[in-house]
C-alpha cells in the first residue's frame, strides 16, 4: 500500500480519539469569557481538495499568524494536526497539537536567540507578529497574547474557572458530531452568519433576524465534507416558547428551500435536505450545501 494512503487511513482512524482529547483540553483550558470556540482537525481537512478555500472561510487569519510564529521555531504547518480556536472580544487564542516537539523547539529558540519569558511556571516564546507560544506538553501548545495565555494557564491549573465549567457549553460541545473535522460553539448573535443568502431572505420575510438571534442563547455546530458540506446545528433558545416559535419558522423556511432544490444538483441549489427538530428549548437543524470539493 502506498505510504500516503496508509498515512491517510491512520489519520482518519485516529481522528475521533484525537478530537475528543483536544476538545477536552480546550474546555479545561479556555477561560469562561470565551465567546466562540471552534475545533478543526487539520490533518483530515488537508486531505480534502480546496483546503485553501476552507481556510479562507474558517480560521485563516489567526492560523496564518500562528504559522508564522511557529516557523520561527522551525515547526512546519503540516506538523500541526489539530486546532482549537477560541475568541473573546475580537481576541483570538487557542491550542495546537501535532507531530512537533516542545523540547526541540526550545533548542531552536535558544539557537536563534528567541528569549524565553516566564509566564506562571512556564516558558513563553514571543517570536513576533503579536502571537506568543507556551508548550503545555511536548506535543501540545497554547497560543495568543500574554494576558490570554495567563488566563488559560490559570484555568488549566484550576486556580481560575474554565469554559468547561459552564454546563451548557460543555454539554452542547460534547454533543456535536465527534467524527466531524469542524465542530464549534458560537453565541446566538452569530446565527445570521450560518444562513445561506436564500434562507436569510426567506427568514427576513417571516421574522426579523435580530429578533431571531436574540432568542438564541448559544449555538453548537459540526460540519463534515465530501462533495458537499453537511451541517448539523443545535440552537439553544432562551425558553421553550421561543424555541417552538423559531422552530416553526425555520421548518417553514426549510420546506421552501427543499422545494426549490428538488431535482436540482446541489451546486445549483442553496440548500438541500433541510431538517428541523425540537426538544424542549433546543432546536436541531441539519442541512446540506454546496462546497467546492470535487472528489
C-alpha positions as CSV (number, residue, x, y, z in Angstrom):
1,X,0.0,0.0,0.0
2,X,1.3,3.5,-0.8
3,X,2.7,5.3,2.2
4,X,0.5,8.4,1.6
5,X,-2.7,6.2,1.5
6,X,-1.6,4.4,4.7
7,X,-1.0,7.7,6.5
8,X,-4.4,9.0,5.4
9,X,-6.1,5.8,6.8
10,X,-4.3,6.1,10.1
11,X,-5.1,9.8,10.4
12,X,-8.8,9.2,9.8
13,X,-8.9,6.1,12.1
14,X,-7.3,8.1,14.9
15,X,-9.3,11.3,14.4
16,X,-12.2,10.7,16.9
17,X,-9.8,9.9,19.8
18,X,-7.6,12.9,18.9
19,X,-10.6,15.2,18.7
20,X,-12.0,14.1,22.0
21,X,-8.7,14.8,23.7
22,X,-8.1,18.2,22.2
23,X,-11.7,19.3,22.7
24,X,-11.5,18.2,26.4
25,X,-8.1,20.0,26.7
26,X,-9.7,23.2,25.3
27,X,-12.7,23.1,27.6
28,X,-10.5,22.8,30.6
29,X,-8.0,25.5,29.4
30,X,-10.1,28.2,27.7
31,X,-11.3,31.0,30.1
32,X,-15.0,31.3,30.8
33,X,-15.0,34.6,28.9
34,X,-14.6,32.7,25.6
35,X,-17.4,33.7,23.3
36,X,-16.7,31.4,20.4
37,X,-14.8,28.0,20.2
38,X,-14.0,26.0,17.1
39,X,-12.2,22.8,16.6
40,X,-10.5,21.9,13.3
41,X,-8.9,18.5,12.5
42,X,-6.3,20.0,10.2
43,X,-4.8,16.6,9.3
44,X,-8.2,15.4,7.9
45,X,-9.0,18.7,6.3
46,X,-5.7,18.8,4.4
47,X,-6.7,15.6,2.7
48,X,-9.6,17.4,1.0
49,X,-9.3,19.2,-2.3
50,X,-9.6,23.0,-2.0
51,X,-8.2,23.1,1.5
52,X,-7.1,26.7,0.8
53,X,-10.8,27.6,0.3
54,X,-11.6,26.1,3.6
55,X,-9.0,28.1,5.4
56,X,-10.3,31.3,3.9
57,X,-13.8,30.6,5.1
58,X,-13.0,29.4,8.5
59,X,-10.0,30.3,10.8
60,X,-7.4,31.5,8.2
61,X,-6.2,34.8,9.7
62,X,-5.4,33.6,13.3
63,X,-3.8,30.4,11.9
64,X,-1.8,32.4,9.4
65,X,-0.3,34.5,12.3
66,X,0.3,31.4,14.4
67,X,2.0,29.6,11.5
68,X,4.4,32.5,11.1
69,X,5.3,32.3,14.8
70,X,5.8,28.5,14.6
71,X,8.0,28.9,11.6
72,X,10.4,30.9,13.7
73,X,10.8,27.8,15.9
74,X,11.2,25.5,12.8
75,X,7.8,23.9,13.2
76,X,6.2,23.3,9.8
77,X,2.5,23.7,9.1
78,X,1.9,20.1,8.2
79,X,3.3,19.1,11.7
80,X,0.2,20.7,13.2
81,X,-2.6,18.2,13.1
82,X,-5.3,19.8,15.3
83,X,-6.5,23.3,16.2
84,X,-8.8,24.5,18.9
85,X,-9.5,28.2,18.4
86,X,-11.2,30.5,21.0
87,X,-12.1,34.1,20.7
88,X,-13.3,36.8,23.1
89,X,-13.9,40.5,22.3
90,X,-12.1,40.0,18.9
91,X,-9.0,38.5,20.6
92,X,-8.0,35.1,19.2
93,X,-6.2,32.3,21.2
94,X,-6.1,28.6,21.2
95,X,-4.4,25.2,21.4
96,X,-2.5,23.3,18.7
97,X,-1.5,19.6,18.8
98,X,0.7,17.7,16.4
99,X,3.9,15.9,15.5
100,X,6.2,18.6,16.8
101,X,8.4,18.7,19.9
102,X,8.4,21.4,22.5
103,X,11.8,20.4,23.8
104,X,13.3,20.6,20.3
105,X,11.6,24.0,19.7
106,X,13.2,25.3,22.9
107,X,16.6,24.4,21.5
108,X,15.8,26.1,18.2
109,X,14.7,29.2,20.1
110,X,17.9,29.3,22.0
111,X,19.9,28.9,18.8
112,X,18.0,31.8,17.2
113,X,18.3,33.9,20.3
114,X,14.5,33.9,20.8
115,X,14.3,34.6,24.5
116,X,12.1,32.5,26.8
117,X,9.9,34.6,29.1
118,X,8.4,33.4,32.3
119,X,4.7,33.1,32.5
120,X,3.3,31.4,35.6
121,X,5.6,28.4,35.9
122,X,6.0,28.0,32.1
123,X,8.3,29.3,29.4
124,X,6.6,31.7,26.8
125,X,8.1,32.4,23.4
126,X,7.0,35.6,21.5
127,X,8.8,35.3,18.1
128,X,6.8,38.2,16.6
129,X,3.5,39.0,14.9
130,X,1.7,39.6,18.2
131,X,1.5,35.8,18.9
132,X,3.1,34.2,21.9
133,X,3.5,30.4,22.4
134,X,3.6,28.2,25.5
135,X,4.2,24.5,25.3
136,X,1.8,22.7,27.7
137,X,3.1,19.3,26.7
138,X,5.8,18.3,24.2
139,X,3.0,17.8,21.6
140,X,0.6,20.5,22.8
141,X,1.0,24.3,22.8
142,X,-1.1,27.3,23.6
143,X,-1.0,30.5,21.6
144,X,-2.3,34.0,22.0
145,X,-1.4,37.3,23.6
146,X,0.3,37.1,27.0
147,X,-2.8,38.1,29.0
148,X,-4.9,35.4,27.4
149,X,-2.2,32.8,27.8
150,X,-2.0,33.7,31.5
151,X,-5.8,33.3,31.8
152,X,-5.6,29.9,30.0
153,X,-2.8,28.7,32.3
154,X,-4.8,29.7,35.4
155,X,-7.9,27.9,34.1
156,X,-5.8,24.8,33.2
157,X,-4.2,24.7,36.7
158,X,-7.6,25.1,38.4
159,X,-6.8,28.5,40.0
160,X,-9.5,30.1,37.9
161,X,-12.7,28.9,36.2
162,X,-12.6,27.3,32.8
163,X,-15.0,27.3,29.8
164,X,-15.9,23.7,30.6
165,X,-17.3,24.7,34.0
166,X,-20.3,26.1,32.1
167,X,-22.5,23.0,31.9
168,X,-24.5,24.2,28.9
169,X,-21.3,24.9,26.9
170,X,-19.8,21.5,27.9
171,X,-23.0,19.7,27.1
172,X,-23.5,21.3,23.7
173,X,-19.9,20.9,22.6
174,X,-19.7,17.2,23.7
175,X,-23.0,16.6,21.9
176,X,-21.6,17.7,18.5
177,X,-20.5,15.0,16.0
178,X,-17.3,13.6,17.4
179,X,-16.1,12.5,14.0
180,X,-16.6,15.8,12.2
181,X,-13.4,17.7,11.2
182,X,-15.1,21.0,12.2
183,X,-17.0,21.5,15.4
184,X,-17.8,24.6,17.3
185,X,-19.8,26.8,19.7
186,X,-20.9,30.4,19.0
187,X,-23.2,33.0,20.6
188,X,-26.7,33.2,19.2
189,X,-25.9,36.6,17.8
190,X,-23.8,34.8,15.1
191,X,-26.7,32.7,13.9
192,X,-27.1,35.0,10.9
193,X,-23.6,34.0,9.7
194,X,-24.7,30.4,9.3
195,X,-27.5,31.1,6.9
196,X,-27.3,30.9,3.1
197,X,-28.4,34.1,1.2
198,X,-31.6,32.3,0.1
199,X,-32.5,31.1,3.6
200,X,-31.7,34.6,5.1
201,X,-34.0,36.2,2.6
202,X,-36.9,33.8,3.4
203,X,-36.3,34.3,7.1
204,X,-36.2,38.0,6.8
205,X,-39.7,38.0,5.4
206,X,-41.0,35.7,8.2
207,X,-39.2,37.0,11.2
208,X,-36.7,39.8,11.8
209,X,-33.1,38.4,12.0
210,X,-32.2,40.5,15.0
211,X,-35.2,39.1,16.8
212,X,-34.2,35.6,15.8
213,X,-30.7,36.0,17.1
214,X,-31.9,37.5,20.4
215,X,-34.0,34.4,21.1
216,X,-30.9,32.1,20.7
217,X,-28.6,31.8,23.7
218,X,-25.9,29.7,22.1
219,X,-25.5,27.5,19.0
220,X,-23.3,24.5,18.5
221,X,-22.4,23.1,15.1
222,X,-20.5,20.5,13.2
223,X,-19.5,20.2,9.5
224,X,-18.5,17.2,7.5
225,X,-17.3,17.3,3.9
226,X,-17.4,15.1,0.8
227,X,-18.9,16.5,-2.4
228,X,-21.0,18.8,-0.2
229,X,-20.8,20.3,3.2
230,X,-23.1,18.6,5.7
231,X,-24.1,20.9,8.6
232,X,-25.6,20.0,11.9
233,X,-26.5,22.6,14.4
234,X,-28.2,22.8,17.8
235,X,-29.7,26.2,18.7
236,X,-30.2,26.6,22.5
237,X,-33.0,29.1,22.9
238,X,-33.8,31.2,25.9
239,X,-37.1,29.4,26.6
240,X,-39.2,26.5,25.2
241,X,-41.8,29.1,24.0
242,X,-39.1,30.9,21.9
243,X,-37.8,27.6,20.6
244,X,-41.2,26.4,19.5
245,X,-41.9,29.7,17.6
246,X,-38.5,29.8,16.0
247,X,-38.6,26.1,15.1
248,X,-41.9,26.6,13.3
249,X,-40.4,29.5,11.2
250,X,-37.2,27.5,10.4
251,X,-39.2,24.5,9.5
252,X,-41.3,26.6,7.0
253,X,-38.2,28.1,5.5
254,X,-36.6,24.6,5.3
255,X,-39.6,23.3,3.4
256,X,-39.3,26.2,0.9
257,X,-35.6,25.5,0.4
258,X,-36.2,21.8,-0.1
259,X,-38.9,22.5,-2.7
260,X,-36.6,24.9,-4.5
261,X,-33.8,22.3,-4.6
262,X,-35.9,19.3,-5.6
263,X,-34.5,17.6,-8.6
264,X,-31.6,20.0,-8.9
265,X,-27.9,19.2,-8.4
266,X,-26.6,20.6,-5.2
267,X,-24.3,23.1,-7.0
268,X,-27.4,24.8,-8.4
269,X,-29.3,24.9,-5.1
270,X,-28.6,27.0,-2.0
271,X,-29.6,24.2,0.5
272,X,-30.9,20.6,0.3
273,X,-32.2,18.1,2.8
274,X,-33.1,20.7,5.4
275,X,-34.5,19.1,8.5
276,X,-35.6,20.9,11.7
277,X,-36.5,19.3,15.0
278,X,-37.3,20.4,18.5
279,X,-36.7,19.1,22.0
280,X,-37.5,21.5,24.9
281,X,-35.6,24.7,24.3
282,X,-33.2,23.1,21.8
283,X,-33.8,23.3,18.0
284,X,-31.8,20.9,15.9
285,X,-31.1,21.7,12.3
286,X,-29.4,19.6,9.6
287,X,-28.8,20.7,6.0
288,X,-26.5,20.1,3.0
289,X,-24.9,22.9,1.0
290,X,-22.6,23.1,-2.0
291,X,-18.9,23.0,-1.3
292,X,-16.1,23.3,-3.8
293,X,-14.7,19.8,-3.1
294,X,-14.8,17.7,-6.3
295,X,-13.7,14.2,-5.4
